[in-house]
Amino acid sequence: MLLAAAALLASGCDSGPSLETQDKVTAPPGDSKHLVVGSAGFTESDLLAQMYALLLDKAGYDTEILSVANRELYEPALESGQIDVVPEYAATFADWLNAKVNGADAKPVGSPDLDATMKALRKLAAPRGLTVLDPGRAVDQNAFAVTAAYAREHHLKSLSDLGKSGLKVRLAAGDECVQRPYCEPGLKKVYGIDITGVDPKGVGTTQAKKAVQSGQDQMVLTTTTDATLDEFGLVLLTDDKNLQNADYIVPVVNRSRAGSKGVSGALARLNTVLTTKDLADLNRQVDSWRRLPEDVAKKYLETKNLL
């Protein structure tokens, strides 16, 4: 089904008008009553798409969900109106659009500053017919975890604590960590952490977490909404100096089809309630408890009196 969807989107995007040379999009905000909500095909995106659809249904819209596990396909589909709304991550999406517009070597525009990131993102999105709605409280950004026992032994709550401790740290992460400013270079420069090496086991993988659990490595690169940390006895250290970019969750809509106050108002209801901790718990229910995303999403909205 995903392959069929991808083929449909690819063919549709190939035949649609290109926005690469447009200076602005003049279409007024639209209010289509049938809306396609896009998902990127992983647990968290599925959950957010389900919640978006349920909130829009509640507001009187007819919705369907289309899963397309590739931003290179779903973003053009969002521009062309094949997808009307999709959950995104502010800093990541800003840098992705920036690279698309200005080239892969363009200076990143995403940063730890949410206001600056949103300003850059909206500037890039608007000429493509996209409207970026307000971010909520939930953020899914890179994060670093150690074992709870290690944190207790060395009195660690934050990355600053780890830097001040002088402990030597072997880090389980992706192999790109040695070059990325948010990873090894940033940990050394911003926090003064003594990284003795990077164990290339991936970002938040089971293998990486087991390496820390066993003591082979001391810290793992994961994300703030990682649903399985407890299973490995791991806890996050606070990024108290804001090394990581502002990857707050933001709905992005096709302006000509879903740019109305009805859509933005319906989706904004989630902003005041959904927290990073909530999202991690919802991910856990799907990934660890094997519950269906649609059931988890509906139950959460019901408990928050949003349905």
N, C-alpha and C positions, 0 to 999 in steps of 0.2 A: 504494500500500500504506500509506503514511503517512497519507493522507487517511482511508482506511478505519479504520485504527487510531485516529485522532483521533476519528472519529465514534463508534466503539464506546466509547471511554473517556468521551466527553462524555455519551453516553446513559446509560452505566452510572453515572456520577457523579451525574447529575441524579436518578436513582431511588434512590440510596443515602442512608443516614442522614447528616444534617449533624452535624458535630462542633463547630460554631461556639459552641454554648451549653453544651457539656459541660465540667464541671470536672475530670474525670479519666477515664481509660480503665482499666477493671478487668480486661480480658481477660488471662489468663496468657500468658507467652511461648509462641508456637506453634512447631511444627517440621514444617511441611508438606514432604512429600518432592518435590512438584512446585513449582518456583519460577519466577516470571517476573522476569527481570532487565530493568530499564528503561534505555534510552539516550536522551539528549537529541538525538541525530541529528547531532552534529558529530564530527569525527575523534577527539578525545580522549575524549569520552564513549563513543563506539563501542568504542574500545580498552579502556577500563576495564570496560565491560559485558562484553566478551568475556573478559577476565581473570577477572572475578567468576564468570561462568558456568563457565569451565573449572575454577576452584578448587572451586566447589560440586559440579560433576560428580565431581571427584576425591574429594570427601568423601562421595559416595554419593547426591547429590541429582540429580533429573531437572530440567533447566532449559531455558528458551526465552528468547529476547531479543525485546523489543518496543521499537521505536524511535518515540518521540513527541517531536517537536521543539518542545515548548512546555511550560514549567514550569507554566503555568496549567492544563494538562490532566494532566500526569503526576503532579503532587503530589497532587491529589485522588484519582487512581487508586491512588496509593501508600497513601493513607489507607483507601480502600475495599477494598484487597486485590486489585485487578486487576493491580497491580504489587507485587512483594514486596521488591525491593531495587533501589536506584539509586545511582550515584555522584554525590556532591554536593560543593559547595565551602562550607566551614564558615561563613565570614563572610557570603558572599553569600546562602546559604540562611537563615542566622539573620535577616538583615535582611528577606528576602522573607517569611518567616513572621511576623516582627514587624509588617510593614506589613499583612499579611493579617488579623492578629488585632487590631492597635491602630490601623490606619488608615495611609494613605500618608504622613501628616505625622509619624508617630511617630519619636521620636529613635532613630537607628540603634543596634543592640546589637552589631553586628560591629565588631571593632577589631583593631589589630596584636597584641594580647595573645591568644594562642591559648587559654589556660586560661579567660580571661573569656569569650571568644567561644563556646567549647564549652559552658560552663555556661549561657549565655543560650540557645544553640541547643537544648540538651537540655530546658531548662525550657519552651520553646515547643513542641517536638516531642512531648513525652510526652503531653499531653492530647489530641493528635490521633491517638494510637495508633501513634506512630512512635518507633523507637529509633535513636539516632545512635551508631554504633560508633566505636571509637577512630580518630583520624587517624593517617596514616602519615608518611613523610618528604617526600613529594611535595607541592608547593604550586604552584598556578597563580594568580598574582596579577599585578596591573599592574606593569609594569617599563618602564624607559627605556633606549633604546639610541642610541649614536652610531657613527660609522664607526670602524673600527679605526685608520685613519690619524689621525683627529682625536684619538682617545684617546692614541695614541702621541705625537703632536706636543705635546699639552698635559699629558701625564703623568696621565691620568685613569683611575682604577679604580672610583671610587665617586661617588655624587651629592654627597657632601661635597667631594670633590676639585674637582668642577665649580663648586660654590658658591664655594670659596676662590679659584678661578682668576680670577674677575671677568669671565669671558667672557659676551658677550651671546648669548642663545640664542633662536632661533625654533623653536617646538615643533610638530611634526606630530602631531595628535591629533584626537579627536572634538570637535565644537563645544561639548559640555558641559564640556570641560576647564577653561574659564575660571571655572567656578563650583564644581566638585567639589573637596573638600578634599584628595583624594589627588593632584590634578593641579596646575594652575598655582598656586592659592593655597598649597598645601602645599609645592611646590618653592621658592616664594619665602620662606615663613615658616620652614619647618624647615631648609632647606638654604641659603637666601640666594642662590639662583640668579636671575640677571637674565634673566627671560623677557620678551623684547621683543614677542612676539605668538604667537598660536596659529593655525596653519595647519590649517583644518578638513578634513582628509583622512581622518579615521577612525582607529580604534584598530588598529594593526598591519596596515593594508591595504597592498597592493602599491604603490599610489599614494603613501602616506605614506612608505614605506621608500625609494622611488625619489627622493622629494624630499630626503631626508637623504643618500642616496648621491650625488646630484648636487651637494650643497652648498647647495641652495635653502633647506633647513632644517638645523638642527644636531642635532636630537634628535627621536626618535619615541617615542610612547607605544605599548607593545605588551604582551606578557605573558611571564612567566618560562619558559613552555614553547613559545614561538614556534619553529617548526621551520625557518624559512627565513632566519634572520638571516645565516647564512654566505653565502647566495646574493647578498646585497646588501652584503657586507663590513661588517656591523654587529656590535657587541658590546654586551652589557648593562653598565650601570653599577650597582654594588651599592647597594641601598637600606639603607645602613649605620645609619640612624637610625630604621628601621622606620616609614616613612610609610604603607606599604600595609597593608591589612587581612590578617588571617590566613586566607587562602583555601586552607587545607590540604584535601586530598581526603579525604572521609569517606564511608563507606557508610552509607546510611540505609535501614532496613528496616521493614516492617510488623510490629509486635510480635506480633500474634495469629497470624501465619502464618510469620514468619521470625525471631522473637526468641530462638531457642534458642542454646545454647552451640555446637552443631554448626555453625550458620551463622556466628556471630561468629568461631569458631576457624578456620574455613576461610578467611574473608576476611582475618583478621589475619595470615595467612602472607605476604601481600603487603606489609604495613606495614614490615617490616624490610629489604626489598630495593629497592622502587621509590622512586627519587629523582626530584627535579625534572629533573635532567639526563637520566636514563633516559627520562622521559616525553617530553621534548622530542625525543629521538632516535627514539622510537617514532612520534611524530607525523610526523617527517621521513620515515620509511620509508613511511608511508601517503600523505602529501601530496606529497612530492617524488619518491619512487621508485615510487609507484602500486602499492604492495603492498596486499593485502586486510587489513583490521583483524584478522580472525580468525587469519590466518596469522602476522601480526606478534605478536599477543598470545600465541599458542601457542609460538612460537619463543622469545620472551622468558622465559616461565615455564619452559620446558625448560632454557634456559641457566642459570637460577637454581635448578635442581633442585626446582622446585615441582610438577612433573607427573611 
